Amino acid sequence: MNILEKRSHPYIPNSLPEIKQEMMQEIGIKSIDELYADISQKYRLKKPLNLPHALSEFEVKRHVEALLSKNKTCNDIPVFLGAGCWPHYVPAVVREIVQRSELVTSYTPYQPEISQGMLQALFEYQSMICELTDMDIVNCSMYDWASALGEAARMATRITGRKEILIPKLIHPERAVTLQVYAEPAGIVTEKLVYDKENGQINTDDLKGKISNKTAAVYIENPSYLGFIEEQVKEISREAHAHGALFIVGVDPTSLGILKPPGEYDADIVIGEAQPLGNFMNFGGPLLGIFACRDDMNIIRQMPGRIIGMTTTQDSSKHGFCMTLQTREQHIRREKATSNICSNEALCAVASAVHMALLGPEGFRELGETIMYKANYAMQRISKISRVKAPIFNSTHFKEFTVNFDEAGQSVEEVNKKLLQNQIHGGKNISEEFPEFGETALFCVTEIHSKNEIERLAEALTGILEGKSDVQASKLG
């Protein structure tokens, strides 16, 4: 019989009986069971696994596709869920470029002589984020916004020698938890700043009462987690610097085509999430953390992650790219490194670089205006529904806004379940994150949402709150 015909498993060459026997002889055992001699008999399975009959490759493919067809994506139904991972359009050219093998297979560009393509792509990413945020130095890159916040807090305490970070109460809860994970082992204390009940803005009197010579940094998110724009950024910046603290700003980069960049109001460190730029949601990841700072060597040398620099050949005839200031990194300084976050989301950064290059300054402005217009149209349209309050704060909003259902007497969970019956994915339920807001959801509207989809959402909500969700479902299907 042909040796291939005797193989026990088509994908595992070493399962051939003769090879198994030779391997056991080499290591001095007579049966496979001897490999597990240290495991008590009472923990061993004494009957065959209840596995289905083996399928061919084609049958497996058909089975998996049938399972996947049960999913609904943002290509199938309108999705109004954001809260840190947002539905945006990714141009086809972005996918085409990042799928090239020389980019997909690249990982750590330690050897610049063979990594010039990836190094240049990452350098371009850094350069465009610098322009977008009006900062001087950008790394390439962090895991996500949350890890960037944790690293920024540690960086601020190393620079100032202080151990307190002031953060907004209306911060993304998952970012707050991640910050705590970074802060606690380093002895860092975080304290939350209260907000104005009318407009959600940081209460500057509370800031002035809490900031002191123990404060390493003041952190704000602009736009905030709940979508409103923080209007007191200059005052907060001045207050932080007056007490010798750093000013850290978290941003959604799609807002920077229409909002002032953090560099214009004297941010020392800028972090954020670049997933909206060229990266799909992909069930929540991978994401791409932005990390930038101003040009101060005391700050730059404490920056986590990698920085790509541009240099020249010895005769200055050609440009070249390399990793720079590597003494901050663990592969050189081990435990003395600024961070162990040496790995980064390189391919995601390349995708963002491609997307930013496609947009350009005018494209960013147009993107920001489109998002703001559509989100505010949706907000106004929903606010006209009886017994619904949208938004809960009297402030200017970008991309995301809150919708409260207390007067309607329905929970967010009930509303979202009925929206799904209408083939619409609703907003994030934040009633447990912020109980003081009651039954409130956070809705997201971006450039991908059409006026018809926004009308569908408003009509579906009207029907649900009037007890006519079944009628609406049939009308809108």
C-alpha positions, 0 to 999 in steps of 0.5 A: 500500500502507498505510504500516503494511503496509510496516513492516519490524518491527511493534515498531520504527517507524523500520525503515520503509525510507523512514524509514531512508533519510531518517535516513541522508541526514540523517547523510550516509551511503548505507548502514547498513554505513557506520555500522560503517566503523571496525570491521575486516572480519575482525570482522564477521559475513559470514553471516546470524545463525542465528536461529529463525523469528519467532513470534507473541506467543502462540507466544512466550508459550507457548514461554516458559511451557513453559520456565518450567514446568521450574522447581521453586519453593518452592511446588512442593517443600519448600526447606530452603535459606537462608544469606542469602535465606530462604523466608518467607511473604509475605501477599497484602496486601503484594503488593497494596499494593506493586503500586500504581502510586504506589509502584511508579513512585516512586524518588527522593523529592527533591521532598517536595511531590509525594512525601509518600506514599512519604516517609511509607511509608519513615518508617514503615519506619524507625520500625518498624525502630527499635522492632524493633532498639531503636535511635534512627535508621534509614536507608531503606535499603541494598542488602543485609546485605553492603553494609550491613556494608561501609558500617558498617565505613567509617563506624566508621573515619571516626568513630574515625579507626582502621583495624581491624575485628574480625569473627567467623571464622564470618561469611557468606563472601559478606559477608566478601568484600563487606566486603573490597571496601569495606575495601581501598580505604579502607586498612581491615584486617579480622581474624577472631576464632576461635571455641570448637570446642565451641559456636561462640561467639566466643572472648573470650580471642582478642578480648581479645588482638586488640582494641587502640587501633587497633580501629575496631569489633567486628562480630558476627552474632546469630544467626550465619551457622550459625544459633546464637545468640551468648550473650556479646553483653554481654561483647563489647560491654563489651570493644569500648567499653572500648577506644574501638571501636564495636560493630556487630551484624548481625541477622536481624529475624525473630529479634527477636520473641524475642531481645533487640534489639541496643540492649539490649546497647549496639550502636552500629550495627545492620545486617541483612537485611530480605528475610524481611519481605515480600520474596520470594526472587526467585532471590536478590534484590533484597534489603533491607539494614537500617542503624540507629545510636544517637542521637549526631550524630557517628555519625548524620552519618557514616551512609550512605544516606537518612534520612526525617524528619517535620516540620510546615507553617509554621503547625504545623497539619499533619505533613509528611515530607522527606529530612533531613541531606542534606549526607551525600549525593552529590547535595549534597556529591559526593565529600565524601558519606559514601557513594555508595550514594544509591540504595536498595531503596525498594519493598522497604522499603515491602513490609517496612513493610507486613509489619511493620505486619501482624505487630505486636509479638505477631505478631513474637513468634509468628513468632519462636517458630514458626521457633525451634520448627520449626527445633529440631524439625527439628534434633532429628529429623535428629540421630536419624538414624544417622551424622549429626551435627546440629548440629555446635555445642552451642548454641541455634539459630534458623532455621538449623543445620548437618548433618554427613555425615562418618560416613555417608561421603557428600558434601553434593553427593551427598546434595543430588542425591538429595534433589532426586530425592525432590522436596526441596531440601536445605541449602547445602553449606558444606564448601568455605567451612569445610573444617574442618567436613568434609561439612557442610550448612546447613539452614534451617527457617522458619514455612512448613515443616510437620511433614509436610515436616520428616518427609519430609526426615528420612525421605528422608535416612534412606533416602539414607544407608541406600542406599534413596533410590529407595524413599524417592523413590517413597514420598514422591513 
